[in-house]
Amino acid sequence: MKFCKKCGGLMFPVKKTSTSVHLKCRKCAAKQVTPLEKSSFVTKIEFSHQVSIPLIDAEEEMKKVSVINVECPKCHNIGAMWWMVQTRSGDEPATRFYRCAKCRHTWREGH
């Protein structure tokens, strides 16, 4: 990362040659040419939209969970246990999970 010598803003690449990279500041439009570095790092990030559902298996733990009147999407029984788990980062709301009291099907809120 390079920063603008004039205003301190972040410099972005606008042109690349075999020996240099031309950078431009988005704040003040200052330009800078830097020699092309011989080593570079590539990071590959893969995202998965699959969310695993945390399950409560122990019967003793299930007794501690609240039961509410909600319809099971699988067997249409009214009555499910529910619990909340922080599945994403701390600034996101917790996810509410349900388990049918009859067929034991587990789903999350909104699905």
MODELLER restraints for C-alpha pairs under 7 A, 6 or more apart:
rsr = mdl.restraints
at = mdl.atoms
rsr.add(forms.Gaussian(group=physical.xy_distance, feature=features.Distance(at['CA:2:A'], at['CA:10:A']), mean=6.28, stdev=0.5))
rsr.add(forms.Gaussian(group=physical.xy_distance, feature=features.Distance(at['CA:2:A'], at['CA:11:A']), mean=5.51, stdev=0.5))
rsr.add(forms.Gaussian(group=physical.xy_distance, feature=features.Distance(at['CA:3:A'], at['CA:9:A']), mean=5.52, stdev=0.5))
rsr.add(forms.Gaussian(group=physical.xy_distance, feature=features.Distance(at['CA:3:A'], at['CA:10:A']), mean=4.62, stdev=0.5))
rsr.add(forms.Gaussian(group=physical.xy_distance, feature=features.Distance(at['CA:3:A'], at['CA:11:A']), mean=5.30, stdev=0.5))
rsr.add(forms.Gaussian(group=physical.xy_distance, feature=features.Distance(at['CA:4:A'], at['CA:10:A']), mean=6.08, stdev=0.5))
rsr.add(forms.Gaussian(group=physical.xy_distance, feature=features.Distance(at['CA:4:A'], at['CA:11:A']), mean=5.89, stdev=0.5))
rsr.add(forms.Gaussian(group=physical.xy_distance, feature=features.Distance(at['CA:4:A'], at['CA:25:A']), mean=6.20, stdev=0.5))
rsr.add(forms.Gaussian(group=physical.xy_distance, feature=features.Distance(at['CA:7:A'], at['CA:28:A']), mean=6.94, stdev=0.5))
rsr.add(forms.Gaussian(group=physical.xy_distance, feature=features.Distance(at['CA:9:A'], at['CA:25:A']), mean=6.27, stdev=0.5))
rsr.add(forms.Gaussian(group=physical.xy_distance, feature=features.Distance(at['CA:9:A'], at['CA:27:A']), mean=6.20, stdev=0.5))
rsr.add(forms.Gaussian(group=physical.xy_distance, feature=features.Distance(at['CA:10:A'], at['CA:25:A']), mean=6.14, stdev=0.5))
rsr.add(forms.Gaussian(group=physical.xy_distance, feature=features.Distance(at['CA:11:A'], at['CA:23:A']), mean=5.66, stdev=0.5))
rsr.add(forms.Gaussian(group=physical.xy_distance, feature=features.Distance(at['CA:11:A'], at['CA:24:A']), mean=5.29, stdev=0.5))
rsr.add(forms.Gaussian(group=physical.xy_distance, feature=features.Distance(at['CA:11:A'], at['CA:25:A']), mean=4.57, stdev=0.5))
rsr.add(forms.Gaussian(group=physical.xy_distance, feature=features.Distance(at['CA:12:A'], at['CA:23:A']), mean=5.22, stdev=0.5))
rsr.add(forms.Gaussian(group=physical.xy_distance, feature=features.Distance(at['CA:12:A'], at['CA:24:A']), mean=5.38, stdev=0.5))
rsr.add(forms.Gaussian(group=physical.xy_distance, feature=features.Distance(at['CA:12:A'], at['CA:25:A']), mean=6.27, stdev=0.5))
rsr.add(forms.Gaussian(group=physical.xy_distance, feature=features.Distance(at['CA:13:A'], at['CA:21:A']), mean=6.60, stdev=0.5))
rsr.add(forms.Gaussian(group=physical.xy_distance, feature=features.Distance(at['CA:13:A'], at['CA:22:A']), mean=5.78, stdev=0.5))
rsr.add(forms.Gaussian(group=physical.xy_distance, feature=features.Distance(at['CA:13:A'], at['CA:23:A']), mean=4.37, stdev=0.5))
rsr.add(forms.Gaussian(group=physical.xy_distance, feature=features.Distance(at['CA:13:A'], at['CA:24:A']), mean=6.37, stdev=0.5))
rsr.add(forms.Gaussian(group=physical.xy_distance, feature=features.Distance(at['CA:14:A'], at['CA:22:A']), mean=5.79, stdev=0.5))
rsr.add(forms.Gaussian(group=physical.xy_distance, feature=features.Distance(at['CA:14:A'], at['CA:23:A']), mean=5.66, stdev=0.5))
rsr.add(forms.Gaussian(group=physical.xy_distance, feature=features.Distance(at['CA:14:A'], at['CA:24:A']), mean=6.53, stdev=0.5))
rsr.add(forms.Gaussian(group=physical.xy_distance, feature=features.Distance(at['CA:15:A'], at['CA:21:A']), mean=5.97, stdev=0.5))
rsr.add(forms.Gaussian(group=physical.xy_distance, feature=features.Distance(at['CA:15:A'], at['CA:22:A']), mean=5.02, stdev=0.5))
rsr.add(forms.Gaussian(group=physical.xy_distance, feature=features.Distance(at['CA:16:A'], at['CA:22:A']), mean=6.10, stdev=0.5))
rsr.add(forms.Gaussian(group=physical.xy_distance, feature=features.Distance(at['CA:19:A'], at['CA:35:A']), mean=5.95, stdev=0.5))
rsr.add(forms.Gaussian(group=physical.xy_distance, feature=features.Distance(at['CA:19:A'], at['CA:36:A']), mean=5.25, stdev=0.5))
rsr.add(forms.Gaussian(group=physical.xy_distance, feature=features.Distance(at['CA:20:A'], at['CA:33:A']), mean=6.58, stdev=0.5))
rsr.add(forms.Gaussian(group=physical.xy_distance, feature=features.Distance(at['CA:20:A'], at['CA:34:A']), mean=5.53, stdev=0.5))
rsr.add(forms.Gaussian(group=physical.xy_distance, feature=features.Distance(at['CA:20:A'], at['CA:35:A']), mean=4.18, stdev=0.5))
rsr.add(forms.Gaussian(group=physical.xy_distance, feature=features.Distance(at['CA:20:A'], at['CA:36:A']), mean=4.36, stdev=0.5))
rsr.add(forms.Gaussian(group=physical.xy_distance, feature=features.Distance(at['CA:21:A'], at['CA:33:A']), mean=5.76, stdev=0.5))
rsr.add(forms.Gaussian(group=physical.xy_distance, feature=features.Distance(at['CA:21:A'], at['CA:34:A']), mean=5.40, stdev=0.5))
rsr.add(forms.Gaussian(group=physical.xy_distance, feature=features.Distance(at['CA:21:A'], at['CA:35:A']), mean=6.26, stdev=0.5))
rsr.add(forms.Gaussian(group=physical.xy_distance, feature=features.Distance(at['CA:21:A'], at['CA:36:A']), mean=5.90, stdev=0.5))
rsr.add(forms.Gaussian(group=physical.xy_distance, feature=features.Distance(at['CA:22:A'], at['CA:32:A']), mean=5.94, stdev=0.5))
rsr.add(forms.Gaussian(group=physical.xy_distance, feature=features.Distance(at['CA:22:A'], at['CA:33:A']), mean=4.55, stdev=0.5))
rsr.add(forms.Gaussian(group=physical.xy_distance, feature=features.Distance(at['CA:22:A'], at['CA:34:A']), mean=6.54, stdev=0.5))
rsr.add(forms.Gaussian(group=physical.xy_distance, feature=features.Distance(at['CA:23:A'], at['CA:31:A']), mean=5.64, stdev=0.5))
rsr.add(forms.Gaussian(group=physical.xy_distance, feature=features.Distance(at['CA:23:A'], at['CA:32:A']), mean=5.10, stdev=0.5))
rsr.add(forms.Gaussian(group=physical.xy_distance, feature=features.Distance(at['CA:23:A'], at['CA:33:A']), mean=6.03, stdev=0.5))
rsr.add(forms.Gaussian(group=physical.xy_distance, feature=features.Distance(at['CA:24:A'], at['CA:30:A']), mean=5.68, stdev=0.5))
rsr.add(forms.Gaussian(group=physical.xy_distance, feature=features.Distance(at['CA:24:A'], at['CA:31:A']), mean=4.52, stdev=0.5))
rsr.add(forms.Gaussian(group=physical.xy_distance, feature=features.Distance(at['CA:24:A'], at['CA:32:A']), mean=6.38, stdev=0.5))
rsr.add(forms.Gaussian(group=physical.xy_distance, feature=features.Distance(at['CA:25:A'], at['CA:31:A']), mean=6.50, stdev=0.5))
rsr.add(forms.Gaussian(group=physical.xy_distance, feature=features.Distance(at['CA:56:A'], at['CA:62:A']), mean=6.65, stdev=0.5))
rsr.add(forms.Gaussian(group=physical.xy_distance, feature=features.Distance(at['CA:65:A'], at['CA:81:A']), mean=6.02, stdev=0.5))
rsr.add(forms.Gaussian(group=physical.xy_distance, feature=features.Distance(at['CA:65:A'], at['CA:82:A']), mean=6.33, stdev=0.5))
rsr.add(forms.Gaussian(group=physical.xy_distance, feature=features.Distance(at['CA:65:A'], at['CA:83:A']), mean=6.64, stdev=0.5))
rsr.add(forms.Gaussian(group=physical.xy_distance, feature=features.Distance(at['CA:66:A'], at['CA:81:A']), mean=5.45, stdev=0.5))
rsr.add(forms.Gaussian(group=physical.xy_distance, feature=features.Distance(at['CA:66:A'], at['CA:82:A']), mean=5.94, stdev=0.5))
rsr.add(forms.Gaussian(group=physical.xy_distance, feature=features.Distance(at['CA:67:A'], at['CA:79:A']), mean=6.41, stdev=0.5))
rsr.add(forms.Gaussian(group=physical.xy_distance, feature=features.Distance(at['CA:67:A'], at['CA:80:A']), mean=5.33, stdev=0.5))
rsr.add(forms.Gaussian(group=physical.xy_distance, feature=features.Distance(at['CA:67:A'], at['CA:81:A']), mean=4.25, stdev=0.5))
rsr.add(forms.Gaussian(group=physical.xy_distance, feature=features.Distance(at['CA:67:A'], at['CA:82:A']), mean=6.45, stdev=0.5))
rsr.add(forms.Gaussian(group=physical.xy_distance, feature=features.Distance(at['CA:68:A'], at['CA:79:A']), mean=5.56, stdev=0.5))
rsr.add(forms.Gaussian(group=physical.xy_distance, feature=features.Distance(at['CA:68:A'], at['CA:80:A']), mean=5.59, stdev=0.5))
rsr.add(forms.Gaussian(group=physical.xy_distance, feature=features.Distance(at['CA:68:A'], at['CA:81:A']), mean=6.34, stdev=0.5))
rsr.add(forms.Gaussian(group=physical.xy_distance, feature=features.Distance(at['CA:69:A'], at['CA:78:A']), mean=5.53, stdev=0.5))
rsr.add(forms.Gaussian(group=physical.xy_distance, feature=features.Distance(at['CA:69:A'], at['CA:79:A']), mean=4.57, stdev=0.5))
rsr.add(forms.Gaussian(group=physical.xy_distance, feature=features.Distance(at['CA:69:A'], at['CA:80:A']), mean=6.53, stdev=0.5))
rsr.add(forms.Gaussian(group=physical.xy_distance, feature=features.Distance(at['CA:70:A'], at['CA:78:A']), mean=5.36, stdev=0.5))
rsr.add(forms.Gaussian(group=physical.xy_distance, feature=features.Distance(at['CA:70:A'], at['CA:79:A']), mean=5.38, stdev=0.5))
rsr.add(forms.Gaussian(group=physical.xy_distance, feature=features.Distance(at['CA:70:A'], at['CA:80:A']), mean=6.06, stdev=0.5))
rsr.add(forms.Gaussian(group=physical.xy_distance, feature=features.Distance(at['CA:71:A'], at['CA:77:A']), mean=5.57, stdev=0.5))
rsr.add(forms.Gaussian(group=physical.xy_distance, feature=features.Distance(at['CA:71:A'], at['CA:78:A']), mean=4.53, stdev=0.5))
rsr.add(forms.Gaussian(group=physical.xy_distance, feature=features.Distance(at['CA:71:A'], at['CA:79:A']), mean=6.43, stdev=0.5))
rsr.add(forms.Gaussian(group=physical.xy_distance, feature=features.Distance(at['CA:72:A'], at['CA:78:A']), mean=6.47, stdev=0.5))
rsr.add(forms.Gaussian(group=physical.xy_distance, feature=features.Distance(at['CA:72:A'], at['CA:100:A']), mean=5.87, stdev=0.5))
rsr.add(forms.Gaussian(group=physical.xy_distance, feature=features.Distance(at['CA:75:A'], at['CA:103:A']), mean=6.94, stdev=0.5))
rsr.add(forms.Gaussian(group=physical.xy_distance, feature=features.Distance(at['CA:77:A'], at['CA:102:A']), mean=6.80, stdev=0.5))
rsr.add(forms.Gaussian(group=physical.xy_distance, feature=features.Distance(at['CA:79:A'], at['CA:100:A']), mean=6.32, stdev=0.5))
rsr.add(forms.Gaussian(group=physical.xy_distance, feature=features.Distance(at['CA:79:A'], at['CA:101:A']), mean=5.89, stdev=0.5))
rsr.add(forms.Gaussian(group=physical.xy_distance, feature=features.Distance(at['CA:80:A'], at['CA:98:A']), mean=5.96, stdev=0.5))
rsr.add(forms.Gaussian(group=physical.xy_distance, feature=features.Distance(at['CA:80:A'], at['CA:99:A']), mean=5.26, stdev=0.5))
rsr.add(forms.Gaussian(group=physical.xy_distance, feature=features.Distance(at['CA:80:A'], at['CA:100:A']), mean=4.30, stdev=0.5))
rsr.add(forms.Gaussian(group=physical.xy_distance, feature=features.Distance(at['CA:80:A'], at['CA:101:A']), mean=5.03, stdev=0.5))
rsr.add(forms.Gaussian(group=physical.xy_distance, feature=features.Distance(at['CA:81:A'], at['CA:98:A']), mean=5.49, stdev=0.5))
rsr.add(forms.Gaussian(group=physical.xy_distance, feature=features.Distance(at['CA:81:A'], at['CA:99:A']), mean=5.17, stdev=0.5))
rsr.add(forms.Gaussian(group=physical.xy_distance, feature=features.Distance(at['CA:81:A'], at['CA:100:A']), mean=6.43, stdev=0.5))
rsr.add(forms.Gaussian(group=physical.xy_distance, feature=features.Distance(at['CA:81:A'], at['CA:101:A']), mean=6.54, stdev=0.5))
rsr.add(forms.Gaussian(group=physical.xy_distance, feature=features.Distance(at['CA:82:A'], at['CA:96:A']), mean=6.81, stdev=0.5))
rsr.add(forms.Gaussian(group=physical.xy_distance, feature=features.Distance(at['CA:82:A'], at['CA:97:A']), mean=5.44, stdev=0.5))
rsr.add(forms.Gaussian(group=physical.xy_distance, feature=features.Distance(at['CA:82:A'], at['CA:98:A']), mean=4.36, stdev=0.5))
rsr.add(forms.Gaussian(group=physical.xy_distance, feature=features.Distance(at['CA:82:A'], at['CA:99:A']), mean=6.39, stdev=0.5))
rsr.add(forms.Gaussian(group=physical.xy_distance, feature=features.Distance(at['CA:83:A'], at['CA:96:A']), mean=5.74, stdev=0.5))
rsr.add(forms.Gaussian(group=physical.xy_distance, feature=features.Distance(at['CA:83:A'], at['CA:97:A']), mean=5.42, stdev=0.5))
rsr.add(forms.Gaussian(group=physical.xy_distance, feature=features.Distance(at['CA:83:A'], at['CA:98:A']), mean=6.72, stdev=0.5))
rsr.add(forms.Gaussian(group=physical.xy_distance, feature=features.Distance(at['CA:84:A'], at['CA:94:A']), mean=6.08, stdev=0.5))
rsr.add(forms.Gaussian(group=physical.xy_distance, feature=features.Distance(at['CA:84:A'], at['CA:95:A']), mean=5.47, stdev=0.5))
rsr.add(forms.Gaussian(group=physical.xy_distance, feature=features.Distance(at['CA:84:A'], at['CA:96:A']), mean=4.38, stdev=0.5))
rsr.add(forms.Gaussian(group=physical.xy_distance, feature=features.Distance(at['CA:84:A'], at['CA:97:A']), mean=6.06, stdev=0.5))
rsr.add(forms.Gaussian(group=physical.xy_distance, feature=features.Distance(at['CA:85:A'], at['CA:94:A']), mean=5.46, stdev=0.5))
rsr.add(forms.Gaussian(group=physical.xy_distance, feature=features.Distance(at['CA:85:A'], at['CA:95:A']), mean=5.43, stdev=0.5))
rsr.add(forms.Gaussian(group=physical.xy_distance, feature=features.Distance(at['CA:85:A'], at['CA:96:A']), mean=6.60, stdev=0.5))
rsr.add(forms.Gaussian(group=physical.xy_distance, feature=features.Distance(at['CA:86:A'], at['CA:94:A']), mean=4.40, stdev=0.5))
rsr.add(forms.Gaussian(group=physical.xy_distance, feature=features.Distance(at['CA:86:A'], at['CA:95:A']), mean=6.17, stdev=0.5))
rsr.add(forms.Gaussian(group=physical.xy_distance, feature=features.Distance(at['CA:87:A'], at['CA:94:A']), mean=6.46, stdev=0.5))
rsr.add(forms.Gaussian(group=physical.xy_distance, feature=features.Distance(at['CA:87:A'], at['CA:95:A']), mean=6.46, stdev=0.5))
rsr.add(forms.Gaussian(group=physical.xy_distance, feature=features.Distance(at['CA:96:A'], at['CA:108:A']), mean=5.77, stdev=0.5))
rsr.add(forms.Gaussian(group=physical.xy_distance, feature=features.Distance(at['CA:96:A'], at['CA:109:A']), mean=5.45, stdev=0.5))
rsr.add(forms.Gaussian(group=physical.xy_distance, feature=features.Distance(at['CA:97:A'], at['CA:107:A']), mean=5.78, stdev=0.5))
rsr.add(forms.Gaussian(group=physical.xy_distance, feature=features.Distance(at['CA:97:A'], at['CA:108:A']), mean=4.21, stdev=0.5))
rsr.add(forms.Gaussian(group=physical.xy_distance, feature=features.Distance(at['CA:97:A'], at['CA:109:A']), mean=6.02, stdev=0.5))
rsr.add(forms.Gaussian(group=physical.xy_distance, feature=features.Distance(at['CA:98:A'], at['CA:106:A']), mean=5.56, stdev=0.5))
rsr.add(forms.Gaussian(group=physical.xy_distance, feature=features.Distance(at['CA:98:A'], at['CA:107:A']), mean=5.38, stdev=0.5))
rsr.add(forms.Gaussian(group=physical.xy_distance, feature=features.Distance(at['CA:98:A'], at['CA:108:A']), mean=5.91, stdev=0.5))
rsr.add(forms.Gaussian(group=physical.xy_distance, feature=features.Distance(at['CA:99:A'], at['CA:105:A']), mean=5.44, stdev=0.5))
rsr.add(forms.Gaussian(group=physical.xy_distance, feature=features.Distance(at['CA:99:A'], at['CA:106:A']), mean=4.27, stdev=0.5))
rsr.add(forms.Gaussian(group=physical.xy_distance, feature=features.Distance(at['CA:99:A'], at['CA:107:A']), mean=6.55, stdev=0.5))
rsr.add(forms.Gaussian(group=physical.xy_distance, feature=features.Distance(at['CA:100:A'], at['CA:106:A']), mean=6.55, stdev=0.5))
